[in-house]
């Protein structure tokens, strides 16, 4: 029997299941899966015991942007991430350098490249600038927000230093995230501008993928506890 024929019956390891879960997390972040599909496939991933059960879960999904076999039997080192990987340089305008919302809204979120300076204006509208999964042209990013009877919400990940310098008249800028030291090599985000009968909020949240990973860990621990209890019931009292 060849290795390819035997592969579906080989037992999968925790690392194999985690590689599949990582592909699912990427697909969720990229919009390839909705939350219901993600939850169904993730449950199937942690229940899988062999490669044959794992392979169909990601057969229709690309792995890190390239179409490759969904499950590889070759052990690869874990991917390492750092702030230096996310500060990419290049065109100072990044993916987008401005946004306007007049009686409407705008969003900049996901895997976009934040410029050195991002200018935005809202009038009777709202805007969302989410830097949790963003790349950065430089280590210092200036967000210049003007909110007239509207609002702008800036979301940064843990480890990023925040400085707020905006002026508010019958409105305000959120200073709660100031004073938190940044990680070595992390970007510095300066929020400035003007708010009139409006506001500019700043909040710090874990990236969506990290929050989902923590949720998955809790779910896996719960499944493991259920499996342990099942095994205890199967062994019976004579083993105690």
C-alpha positions in Angstrom: 0.0 0.0 0.0 1.4 3.4 -1.0 1.8 6.3 1.5 -1.0 8.2 -0.4 -3.4 5.3 0.0 -2.6 4.9 3.7 -2.7 8.6 4.5 -6.5 9.0 5.1 -6.4 6.3 7.8 -3.4 7.8 9.7 -4.3 9.3 13.1 -4.2 13.1 13.1 -2.3 15.0 15.9 -3.3 18.1 17.8 -0.9 20.1 15.6 -2.6 18.8 12.5 -6.0 19.9 13.8 -4.6 23.3 14.8 -3.2 23.8 11.2 -6.7 23.2 9.8 -8.2 25.6 12.4 -5.7 28.3 11.3 -6.9 27.9 7.7 -10.5 28.3 8.8 -9.6 31.4 10.8 -8.0 32.9 7.8 -11.0 32.1 5.6 -13.3 33.7 8.2 -11.2 36.9 8.3 -11.2 37.0 4.5 -14.9 36.5 4.2 -14.7 33.1 2.5 -16.7 31.6 5.4 -19.5 33.1 7.4 -19.7 32.5 11.2 -22.1 29.6 10.9 -20.0 27.7 8.4 -16.9 28.5 10.5 -18.4 27.1 13.6 -19.6 23.9 11.8 -16.2 23.2 10.3 -14.3 24.1 13.5 -16.4 21.5 15.4 -15.7 18.9 12.8 -12.0 19.8 13.0 -11.7 19.1 16.7 -13.8 15.9 16.4 -11.6 14.6 13.6 -9.4 11.6 14.4 -7.8 10.8 11.0 -6.4 12.7 8.0 -9.3 11.4 6.0 -11.7 13.2 8.3 -9.6 16.5 8.2 -9.0 16.7 4.5 -12.6 17.6 3.3 -12.9 20.4 5.9 -10.6 22.7 3.9 -10.7 21.2 0.5 -12.4 24.3 -1.0 -10.3 26.8 0.8 -6.8 28.2 0.0 -4.0 27.9 2.5 -2.3 31.3 3.1 -3.6 32.6 -0.3 -2.4 29.7 -2.5 -4.4 26.7 -3.6 -2.5 23.8 -2.0 -3.6 20.5 -0.4 -5.7 21.3 2.6 -3.8 18.9 5.0 -0.1 18.3 4.7 1.7 15.4 6.3 4.9 17.5 6.3 5.5 19.1 9.7 6.2 22.8 9.3 7.5 25.2 11.9 4.8 27.4 13.5 4.3 30.7 11.8 5.8 33.5 13.8 4.4 37.0 13.8 6.0 40.3 15.0 5.4 44.0 14.6 8.3 44.2 12.2 6.3 41.9 9.8 3.5 44.4 9.8 5.5 47.6 9.2 5.9 47.2 5.5 7.1 50.7 4.2 6.4 51.5 0.6 3.9 54.0 -0.7 3.2 56.5 2.1 -0.6 56.6 1.2 -1.0 52.9 2.0 -4.2 51.2 0.9 -6.3 54.3 1.7 -5.4 57.7 3.0 -8.8 59.4 3.4 -12.5 58.9 3.9 -15.6 61.0 4.0 -19.1 60.2 5.4 -21.9 62.7 4.9 -25.1 61.4 6.3 -23.6 58.0 5.7 -20.6 55.9 7.0 -17.2 54.5 6.1 -15.1 51.6 7.3 -11.4 50.8 7.0 -10.8 47.4 8.6 -9.4 44.0 8.0 -6.0 43.5 6.2 -5.4 46.9 4.9 -2.2 49.1 4.9 -2.5 52.2 7.1 -0.7 55.3 5.7 1.5 57.7 7.6 -1.5 60.1 7.7 -5.1 59.2 7.4 -7.6 62.1 7.0 -11.3 61.6 7.6 -14.4 63.7 7.8 -17.9 62.8 9.1 -21.1 65.0 9.0 -24.2 63.4 10.4 -22.5 60.2 9.8 -20.0 57.7 11.3 -16.7 56.1 10.5 -14.8 53.1 11.7 -11.0 52.8 11.5 -9.9 49.3 12.7 -6.1 48.7 12.9 -6.2 45.3 14.6 -5.4 43.4 11.5 -3.8 46.3 9.6 -0.3 46.7 8.2 1.6 50.0 8.6 3.6 52.1 6.2 5.6 53.5 9.1 6.0 53.1 12.8 4.0 56.3 13.4 0.5 56.7 12.1 -1.5 60.0 12.4 -5.3 59.8 12.2 -6.7 63.2 11.6 -10.5 63.0 12.3 -13.0 65.8 11.9 -16.4 64.9 13.3 -19.3 67.4 12.9 -22.5 66.0 14.5 -21.0 62.6 13.8 -18.5 60.2 15.1 -15.3 58.3 14.3 -14.3 55.1 16.1 -10.6 54.1 16.1 -9.8 50.5 17.2 -6.2 49.5 18.0 -4.7 46.1 19.0 -2.9 45.5 22.3 0.7 46.6 22.2 0.1 49.8 20.2 0.9 53.1 21.9 -1.9 55.7 21.5 -1.6 59.5 21.7 -4.7 61.7 21.6 -4.4 65.4 20.6 -7.8 66.3 19.2 -9.9 69.3 20.2 -13.6 69.0 21.1 -16.3 71.7 21.2 -19.6 70.3 22.6 -18.0 67.0 21.7 -14.8 65.2 22.6 -12.0 62.8 22.0 -11.6 59.6 24.0 -8.3 59.6 26.1 -8.8 56.4 27.9 -6.2 54.4 26.0 -3.4 57.0 26.5 -0.6 56.2 28.8 -0.4 52.5 28.0 3.2 51.6 27.0 3.6 50.1 23.6 5.4 46.9 22.8 9.0 47.2 21.5 8.9 47.9 17.8 5.1 48.4 17.8 3.5 51.3 15.9 2.5 54.6 17.6 -1.0 55.9 16.7 -1.6 59.6 17.0 -5.3 60.6 17.0 -5.9 64.3 16.3 -8.5 66.6 14.7 -11.7 68.4 15.7 -15.1 67.3 17.0 -18.1 69.6 17.1 -21.3 68.1 18.5 -19.6 64.8 17.8 -17.0 62.5 19.1 -13.9 60.4 18.3 -13.6 57.2 20.3 -10.5 55.1 20.8 -10.7 51.6 22.0 -8.3 48.7 22.4 -9.4 45.2 21.4 -7.8 41.8 20.6 -7.8 41.0 16.9 -10.8 39.0 15.7 -8.6 35.9 15.0 -7.1 36.1 18.5 -10.5 36.3 20.1 -11.7 33.4 18.0 -8.6 31.4 18.9 -9.3 31.9 22.7 -12.9 30.9 22.0 -11.6 27.8 20.2 -9.3 26.9 23.1 -12.2 27.0 25.6 -14.3 24.9 23.2 -11.5 22.4 22.8 -10.9 22.2 26.6 -14.7 21.5 27.0 -14.6 18.7 24.4 -11.5 17.2 26.0 -13.2 17.2 29.4 -16.3 15.5 27.9 -14.0 12.9 26.3 -12.3 12.3 29.6 -15.6 11.8 31.3 -16.7 9.4 28.6 -13.6 7.3 28.9 -14.0 7.2 32.7 -17.5 5.9 32.3 -16.4 3.3 29.7 -13.6 2.0 32.0 -16.0 1.5 34.9 -15.5 1.5 38.6 -13.3 -1.6 38.7 -10.3 0.5 37.6 -10.6 2.8 40.6 
